[in-house]
């Protein structure tokens, strides 16, 4: 199922490595794209390498998804005591920041890989394998669109380059601004959707599908405020894909339901298949007092605020799929049976109680019996309790049907066409919440945003979604300044500033590429 993620990093030597060999009299013996790709099998290996940045595939400790953790801390519902999350909670970051830089480099590394594969696939002449070559080329187009979308949602005006890098002087420009990157995403997604299958079987499960391409297309149309087009794209997915919401919200995040149901696109993880194919989400989101002998890492750098946890309606069925409600604790040692006692979440518990200090606060349940409680807010979406964080199997979810449904409702509401409540209420129904109706356009917009926040918490896409709906500088536009609103709701403790509304283009890019201009708010 996950064996398509075969390493191919040797195919992509840095330009420095190549040029350092130019003075040698001997002919260097190394693999490069011009000499390696002679068959469809080799082409597939190259495509597999483009998937690697979806998780820990390239060995970067500050990997693609971890950097998204850090950026998410700008909103305020997710907080951390480790250096980077804490500094982003405080709004302390700069163009020289490690995560701003690493995320930029990872996306462009994968974009350059996609560019190479597209060029090679275009030239390949293998009639017997034409359909597979076309599919692999379409995967590369999808992945290029994916990574450009990942840049768009944080940096806005990014350089667009659709040819492989051949020279250190081959420097792209961001003069086309946001318009250029959105148009490139449109082009790649439409080509990919036309050539990708609707689903896969066997070992190919997890590869990009037609519906994954259309999902990125719809999301780019929302960024572009092309409401009618976004509505049509969403309806194509909803009506033609045969995808439906899981009855149980938590199935979106478990191992048993990977690459099926409403899960449209996810990064593949399996330490069982390959000891290097784990993700380190558990190391960051595990409860800090979860026993180390059961797999607890003890770092616990990230958690949610109690105000955010309390913002869920008590009968919201997403609570169990979003939060850890109970777990074995090592705070008081093992009981007489040699077992770690179970600690349960309670709004009455001290948020700061942990194994590093404080007393366990008892509360009283219906049987008038004291029980151990905790007040920290841990997410169950990303962690795998009971195993080591280096033995993880949970895939990293990037896109699922619920965001298509909520995008559809947004597009209907903004365009004034179609039923804006239909898709929204499907999401609410699965959560066990009452249907919404009869709101003004502005109130419905707020309701959709609130549903996005509660549906996708800890999936590291709330910050870009709120950013999309907030004008730079915190000045409300017709959508309102949602980042400011939610930072106040979850008591972040500071007023967001202009620079919180867009990440800076990395200093290393500004210094090394004269064709790139810094985002205006960071100049």
C-alpha positions as MATLAB code, in Angstrom:
seq = 'XXXXXXXXXXXXXXXXXXXXXXXXXXXXXXXXXXXXXXXXXXXXXXXXXXXXXXXXXXXXXXXXXXXXXXXXXXXXXXXXXXXXXXXXXXXXXXXXXXXXXXXXXXXXXXXXXXXXXXXXXXXXXXXXXXXXXXXXXXXXXXXXXXXXXXXXXXXXXXXXXXXXXXXXXXXXXXXXXXXXXXXXXXXXXXXXXXXXXXXXXXXXXXXXXXXXXXXXXXXXXXXXXXXXXXXXXXXXXXXXXXXXXXXXXXXXXXXXXXXXXXXXXXXXXXXXXXXXXXXXXXXXXXXXXXXXXXXXXXXXXXXXXXXXXXXXXXXXXXXXXXXXXXXXXXXXXXXXXXXXXXXXXXXXXXXXXXXXXXXXXXXXXXXXXXXXXXXXXXXXXXXXXXXXXXXXXXXXXXXXXXXXXXXXXXXXXXXXXXXXXXXXXXXXXXXXXXXXXXXXXXXXXXXXXXXXXXXXXXXXXXXXXXXXXXXXXXXXXXXXXXXXXXXXXXXXXXXXXXXXXXXXXXXXXXXXXXXXXXXXXXX';
ca = [
       0.000    0.000    0.000;
       2.810    2.391    0.820;
       5.638    0.930   -1.220;
       5.346    3.583   -3.922;
       7.426    5.907   -1.763;
      10.807    4.640   -2.915;
      13.734    6.992   -2.338;
      15.282    8.688   -5.335;
      17.111   11.618   -3.822;
      20.344   10.724   -5.631;
      18.697   11.672   -8.899;
      18.630   15.291   -7.833;
      22.162   16.427   -7.065;
      22.573   20.044   -6.166;
      23.940   22.370   -8.790;
      26.956   22.949   -6.571;
      27.825   19.254   -6.722;
      27.557   19.250  -10.509;
      29.657   22.338  -11.086;
      32.358   21.209   -8.647;
      33.142   18.329  -11.017;
      33.552   20.450  -14.163;
      37.317   20.823  -13.856;
      37.962   17.089  -13.542;
      39.563   15.329  -16.502;
      37.758   12.125  -15.589;
      34.151   11.727  -16.613;
      32.164   11.850  -13.333;
      30.167    8.735  -12.583;
      26.856    9.896  -11.140;
      23.160    9.540  -11.821;
      21.302   12.502  -13.282;
      17.953   12.975  -14.996;
      19.522   13.051  -18.470;
      21.082    9.599  -18.105;
      18.784    7.742  -15.729;
      15.284    7.878  -17.202;
      15.212    5.197  -19.862;
      12.036    3.335  -18.885;
       8.582    3.828  -17.424;
       9.746    2.113  -14.234;
      12.484    4.682  -13.766;
      10.030    7.484  -14.522;
       7.778    6.175  -11.756;
      10.696    6.273   -9.320;
      11.175    9.928  -10.192;
       7.509   10.680   -9.544;
       7.715    8.864   -6.226;
      10.462   11.242   -5.159;
       8.104   14.220   -5.645;
       5.797   12.749   -2.997;
       8.591   12.618   -0.434;
       8.138   16.112    0.968;
       4.578   15.304    2.033;
       6.034   13.810    5.209;
       9.435   13.048    6.670;
      10.637   11.585    3.370;
      13.670   13.795    2.863;
      14.849   13.573    6.462;
      14.296   17.263    7.303;
      13.587   17.579   11.011;
      11.647   20.738   10.231;
       9.656   18.856    7.618;
       6.799   20.151    5.474;
       3.976   19.350    7.888;
       5.910   20.333   11.011;
       6.445   23.789    9.532;
       2.688   24.008    9.069;
       2.324   23.194   12.802;
       4.469   26.189   13.584;
       2.651   28.601   11.257;
      -0.690   27.477   12.720;
       0.342   28.881   16.104;
      -0.249   32.386   14.708;
      -3.998   31.847   15.091;
      -4.020   31.202   18.829;
      -6.084   28.026   19.289;
      -2.933   25.892   19.076;
      -0.125   26.800   21.460;
       3.302   25.460   22.208;
       6.159   25.761   24.657;
       8.873   24.582   22.268;
      10.844   27.481   20.772;
       9.231   27.827   17.335;
       5.540   27.364   18.276;
       6.013   29.699   21.247;
       7.620   32.403   19.134;
       4.852   32.204   16.530;
       2.245   32.437   19.289;
       4.006   35.655   20.274;
       4.299   36.834   16.667;
       8.096   36.754   16.766;
       9.363   35.594   13.384;
      11.274   37.137   10.503;
      12.395   36.483    6.911;
      15.414   34.688    8.384;
      13.253   32.276   10.383;
      14.206   28.604   10.044;
      10.656   27.423    9.321;
       9.854   30.147    6.807;
      13.032   29.149    4.967;
      12.720   25.366    5.254;
       9.127   25.314    4.058;
      10.001   27.470    1.054;
      12.949   25.255    0.106;
      10.973   22.025    0.484;
       8.195   23.203   -1.802;
      10.558   24.461   -4.483;
      12.667   21.313   -4.254;
       9.568   19.276   -5.078;
       8.448   21.730   -7.758;
      11.816   21.407   -9.478;
      11.525   17.622   -9.329;
       8.074   17.854  -10.886;
       9.403   20.140  -13.604;
      12.095   17.594  -14.474;
       9.653   14.698  -14.602;
       7.201   16.596  -16.809;
       9.979   17.414  -19.271;
      11.266   13.845  -19.337;
       7.804   12.288  -19.665;
       7.003   14.622  -22.556;
      10.040   13.323  -24.460;
       9.604    9.619  -23.667;
       8.660    7.459  -26.627;
       7.271    4.176  -25.355;
       3.967    3.397  -27.125;
       3.425    0.210  -25.122;
       3.387    2.214  -21.858;
       1.881    5.477  -23.096;
      -1.114    5.370  -20.728;
       1.123    4.927  -17.686;
       3.514    7.640  -18.852;
       0.546    9.989  -19.274;
      -0.671    9.133  -15.790;
       2.757    9.662  -14.213;
       3.110   12.973  -16.006;
      -0.338   13.958  -14.697;
       0.777   13.051  -11.167;
       3.741   15.392  -11.579;
       1.399   18.169  -12.746;
      -0.833   17.552   -9.728;
       2.087   17.593   -7.312;
       3.451   20.787   -8.838;
       0.026   22.366   -8.328;
      -0.104   20.987   -4.780;
       3.226   22.523   -3.802;
       2.444   25.841   -5.485;
      -0.842   25.914   -3.580;
       1.079   25.226   -0.352;
       3.216   28.297   -1.111;
       0.296   30.501   -2.155;
      -1.614   30.026    1.088;
       1.268   31.316    3.222;
       3.416   33.657    1.100;
       1.070   35.036   -1.607;
       3.424   36.410   -4.287;
       5.783   33.540   -5.019;
       8.019   32.924   -8.043;
       6.582   30.644  -10.719;
       8.956   28.354  -12.585;
       7.832   25.462  -14.786;
      11.169   24.336  -16.254;
      13.843   22.301  -14.521;
      16.841   24.163  -13.153;
      19.902   23.843  -15.374;
      22.037   26.740  -14.149;
      22.649   28.746  -11.011;
      21.692   31.833  -13.030;
      18.285   30.341  -13.869;
      16.370   32.485  -11.378;
      12.565   32.867  -11.437;
      10.620   36.045  -10.760;
       7.573   36.789   -8.645;
       6.650   39.827  -10.721;
       3.392   38.153  -11.740;
       2.290   38.152   -8.111;
      -0.520   36.002   -6.793;
      -2.204   36.026  -10.210;
       0.630   34.074  -11.834;
       0.733   31.283   -9.263;
      -3.045   30.874   -9.259;
      -3.088   30.591  -13.054;
      -0.358   27.955  -12.890;
      -2.339   25.966  -10.324;
      -5.395   26.149  -12.585;
      -3.405   24.879  -15.570;
      -1.758   21.995  -13.719;
      -4.928   20.894  -11.933;
      -7.013   20.820  -15.102;
      -4.390   18.805  -16.967;
      -3.990   16.433  -14.020;
      -7.744   15.950  -13.555;
      -8.120   15.050  -17.229;
      -5.492   12.300  -17.036;
      -5.605   10.882  -13.510;
      -7.775    7.913  -12.514;
     -10.623    8.267  -10.052;
      -9.094    5.652   -7.734;
      -6.288    3.119   -7.402;
      -5.947   -0.452   -6.245;
      -3.255   -2.363   -4.388;
       0.177   -0.822   -3.981;
      -0.821    2.310   -5.908;
      -3.365    3.398   -3.304;
      -2.473    6.833   -2.025;
      -1.356    8.266   -5.347;
      -3.015   11.447   -6.622;
      -6.466   11.015   -8.153;
      -8.728   13.051  -10.405;
     -10.624   14.181   -7.310;
      -7.462   15.329   -5.554;
      -6.653   17.520   -8.569;
     -10.170   18.942   -8.627;
     -10.019   19.657   -4.893;
      -6.880   21.791   -5.309;
      -8.568   23.477   -8.279;
     -11.630   24.351   -6.183;
      -9.511   25.684   -3.335;
      -7.491   27.869   -5.720;
     -10.764   29.205   -7.159;
     -11.863   30.148   -3.644;
      -8.589   32.017   -3.132;
      -9.229   33.737   -6.442;
     -12.823   34.572   -5.408;
     -14.085   32.840   -8.539;
     -17.241   31.822   -6.733;
     -19.232   30.475   -9.688;
     -16.286   28.399  -10.909;
     -15.574   27.074   -7.400;
     -19.227   26.102   -7.023;
     -19.127   24.154  -10.315;
     -15.883   22.374   -9.409;
     -17.195   21.427   -5.981;
     -20.417   20.082   -7.477;
     -18.431   17.999   -9.954;
     -16.622   16.338   -7.042;
     -19.741   15.959   -4.891;
     -21.946   14.561   -7.663;
     -19.482   12.471   -9.672;
     -16.855   11.089   -7.298;
     -19.031    8.636   -5.324;
     -17.224    9.940   -2.232;
     -19.232   10.362    0.947;
     -18.577   11.421    4.519;
     -17.700    8.741    7.029;
     -20.465    8.212    9.568;
     -17.748    8.306   12.226;
     -15.658   11.495   12.050;
     -12.650    9.771   13.651;
     -12.254    7.457   10.641;
     -10.584   10.371    8.895;
      -7.554    9.968   11.153;
      -7.114    6.276   11.907;
      -4.981    3.628   10.218;
      -7.877    1.311    9.356;
      -9.497    3.752    6.905;
      -6.452    5.090    5.088;
      -6.845    6.006    1.402;
     -10.596    5.440    1.338;
     -13.925    7.128    1.982;
     -13.797   10.900    2.171;
      -9.999   10.971    2.448;
      -9.101   12.572   -0.882;
      -5.330   13.013   -0.539;
      -2.919   12.027    2.213;
       0.805   11.631    2.730;
       1.711    7.963    3.103;
       3.296    6.792    6.369;
       4.366    3.327    7.505;
       7.271    2.585    9.805;
       6.440   -1.103    9.369;
       7.056   -0.884    5.629;
      10.204    1.215    6.042;
      11.785    2.202    9.346;
      12.380    5.719    7.979;
       8.757    6.193    6.885;
       7.353    7.511   10.158;
       6.002   10.950   11.016;
       6.848   12.771   14.207;
       3.400   14.165   15.027;
       3.161   12.022   18.167;
       6.391   13.480   19.468;
       4.835   16.931   19.354;
       1.211   16.272   20.352;
       1.460   13.374   22.843;
       0.326   14.250   26.395;
       3.428   15.178   28.352;
       2.630   12.725   31.151;
       1.877    9.789   28.837;
       4.138    6.962   30.072;
       7.381    6.625   28.161;
       7.229    2.855   28.408;
       3.945    2.996   26.475;
       5.464    5.174   23.759;
       5.236    8.639   25.281;
       7.891   11.006   23.961;
       7.611   13.515   26.779;
       8.163   16.547   24.546;
       4.529   17.587   24.121;
       5.398   20.807   22.403;
       1.903   21.543   21.121;
      -1.596   21.540   22.565;
      -4.859   23.447   22.252;
      -6.179   26.167   24.523;
      -8.965   25.428   26.957;
     -11.016   28.255   25.434;
     -10.853   26.501   22.089;
     -11.836   23.148   23.592;
     -14.788   24.802   25.321;
     -15.959   26.425   22.077;
     -17.270   23.050   20.846;
     -20.901   22.323   21.579;
     -21.088   19.588   24.212;
     -22.925   17.194   21.887;
     -20.564   17.753   18.928;
     -19.582   14.264   17.758;
     -16.256   15.589   16.466;
     -14.942   15.965   20.010;
     -13.876   12.329   20.300;
     -12.197   12.441   16.888;
     -10.440   15.729   17.625;
      -9.345   15.519   21.267;
      -7.792   12.955   23.571;
     -10.419   12.539   26.255;
      -8.528   10.081   28.476;
      -5.205    8.244   28.657;
      -2.899    6.424   31.094;
      -0.860    8.889   33.147;
       2.530    8.519   34.827;
       1.912   11.518   37.115;
       1.113    9.404   40.172;
       2.887    6.169   39.333;
       1.344    2.736   38.823;
      -1.539    1.449   40.898;
      -1.621   -1.745   42.975;
      -2.327   -3.750   39.795;
       0.875   -2.491   38.237;
      -1.057   -0.327   35.772;
      -0.902    3.368   35.050;
      -4.147    5.015   36.195;
      -6.439    6.617   33.637;
      -6.722   10.397   33.643;
      -9.757   12.079   32.060;
     -10.236   15.541   30.618;
     -12.304   17.977   32.669;
     -13.040   21.649   32.207;
     -12.613   21.925   35.987;
      -9.003   20.751   35.908;
      -6.014   23.056   36.047;
      -4.791   23.591   32.491;
      -1.175   23.776   33.671;
      -1.069   20.556   35.708;
       1.498   18.181   34.261;
       4.188   15.768   35.326;
       6.505   18.774   35.534;
       4.674   20.348   38.436;
       1.379   20.920   40.208;
      -0.998   18.601   41.996;
      -3.537   16.289   40.422;
      -6.949   17.870   40.941;
      -9.799   15.505   41.831;
     -13.321   16.088   40.631;
     -16.476   14.230   41.471;
     -18.333   12.053   39.002;
     -21.884   10.766   39.116;
     -20.885    8.040   41.579;
     -19.305   10.548   43.947;
     -15.945    8.893   43.441;
     -12.761   10.903   42.987;
     -11.025   10.511   39.635;
      -7.860   11.847   38.065;
      -8.443   14.670   35.625;
      -6.396   16.857   33.282;
      -7.004   20.262   31.765;
      -4.483   20.341   28.911;
      -6.010   20.034   25.447;
      -4.372   17.288   23.379;
      -5.464   16.293   19.885;
      -6.158   12.704   18.862;
      -6.018   13.479   15.135;
      -2.273   13.127   14.801;
      -0.986   10.969   17.651;
      -0.806    7.209   18.023;
      -0.890    6.359   21.700;
       0.628    3.040   22.669;
       3.556    2.981   20.236;
       6.851    4.804   19.881;
       6.712    8.027   17.882;
       9.262    6.491   15.490;
       6.925    3.540   14.794;
       3.952    5.536   13.545;
       1.545    4.322   10.871;
      -0.988    7.164   10.605;
      -1.018    8.936    7.263;
      -0.910   12.733    7.136;
      -4.237   14.057    5.865;
      -4.086   16.942    3.412;
      -7.497   17.016    1.714;
     -10.853   15.422    2.446;
     -14.431   15.716    1.270;
     -15.593   17.934    4.135;
     -13.545   20.860    2.827;
     -15.129   20.418   -0.615;
     -18.572   20.576    1.008;
     -17.750   23.676    3.046;
     -16.096   25.249    0.001;
     -19.278   24.578   -1.949;
     -21.405   26.322    0.667;
     -19.042   29.287    0.687;
     -19.135   29.544   -3.122;
     -22.943   29.348   -3.136;
     -23.225   32.000   -0.443;
     -20.802   34.418   -2.096;
     -22.139   33.915   -5.619;
     -25.796   34.013   -4.625;
     -26.359   30.841   -6.636;
     -27.455   27.416   -5.452;
     -28.300   26.249   -1.941;
     -25.595   27.491    0.460;
     -26.961   25.412    3.348;
     -27.029   21.993    1.678;
     -23.341   21.052    1.954;
     -22.753   22.888    5.232;
     -25.565   20.954    6.874;
     -24.142   17.638    5.662;
     -21.012   18.399    7.673;
     -23.044   19.529   10.661;
     -25.292   16.481   10.481;
     -22.293   14.145   10.711;
     -21.214   16.140   13.773;
     -24.664   15.652   15.338;
     -25.483   19.363   15.149;
     -28.780   20.935   14.126;
     -29.197   22.241   10.594;
     -28.669   25.946    9.934;
     -31.086   28.045    7.876;
     -32.426   31.549    7.414;
     -29.223   33.521    8.023;
     -28.148   36.699    6.303;
     -25.258   36.399    3.859;
     -22.818   37.828    6.416;
     -24.057   35.598    9.244;
     -23.910   32.510    7.033;
     -20.353   33.432    6.047;
     -19.444   33.541    9.743;
     -21.165   30.189   10.327;
     -19.214   28.538    7.502;
     -15.924   29.902    8.837;
     -16.783   28.651   12.331;
     -17.543   25.208   10.900;
     -14.181   25.171    9.118;
     -12.417   25.994   12.391;
     -14.104   23.186   14.329;
     -13.982   20.617   11.536;
     -10.286   21.067   10.682;
      -8.676   21.947   14.009;
      -5.101   20.622   14.330;
      -4.985   19.695   10.643;
      -2.804   22.789   10.224;
      -4.956   24.614    7.693;
      -7.000   26.984    9.886;
      -4.410   29.773    9.698;
      -4.360   29.916    5.876;
      -8.156   29.670    5.740;
      -8.585   32.550    8.187;
      -5.830   34.444    6.391;
      -7.705   34.032    3.120;
     -10.662   35.780    4.719;
      -8.700   38.542    6.421;
      -7.142   41.617    4.900;
      -3.481   42.435    5.593;
      -2.917   44.658    8.575;
      -5.984   43.482   10.433;
      -8.274   45.991    8.724;
     -11.551   44.155    8.104;
     -12.565   43.811    4.496;
     -15.967   42.547    3.370;
     -15.161   39.135    4.866;
     -14.018   40.513    8.205;
     -10.729   40.098   10.071;
     -11.112   36.497   11.155;
      -7.582   36.042   12.457;
      -8.118   38.867   14.915;
     -11.537   37.571   15.881;
     -10.367   34.056   16.651;
      -7.183   35.137   18.407;
      -9.429   37.111   20.764;
     -11.867   34.216   21.155;
      -9.119   31.810   22.191;
      -7.325   34.410   24.324;
      -4.013   34.392   22.479;
      -3.020   37.335   24.643;
      -1.974   39.797   21.950;
      -3.456   41.748   19.062;
      -2.388   40.393   15.647;
      -0.242   42.807   13.661;
      -0.008   43.363    9.914;
       2.880   40.922    9.510;
       0.808   38.085   11.004;
      -1.339   38.020    7.867;
       1.292   36.754    5.433;
       4.632   34.993    5.809;
       7.726   36.800    4.551;
       9.629   35.527    1.548;
      12.790   34.000    3.073;
      15.808   36.255    3.440;
      17.989   33.712    1.664;
      15.752   34.021   -1.429;
      15.734   37.834   -1.360;
      19.514   37.981   -0.995;
      20.212   35.351   -3.644;
      17.600   36.150   -6.267;
      17.369   39.737   -7.542;
      14.209   38.809   -9.470;
      12.155   38.335   -6.306;
      10.587   41.169   -4.338;
       9.635   40.880   -0.684;
       5.952   41.038    0.288;
       5.112   44.697    0.832;
       4.215   44.390    4.510;
       7.674   42.895    5.165;
       9.673   45.472    3.185;
];
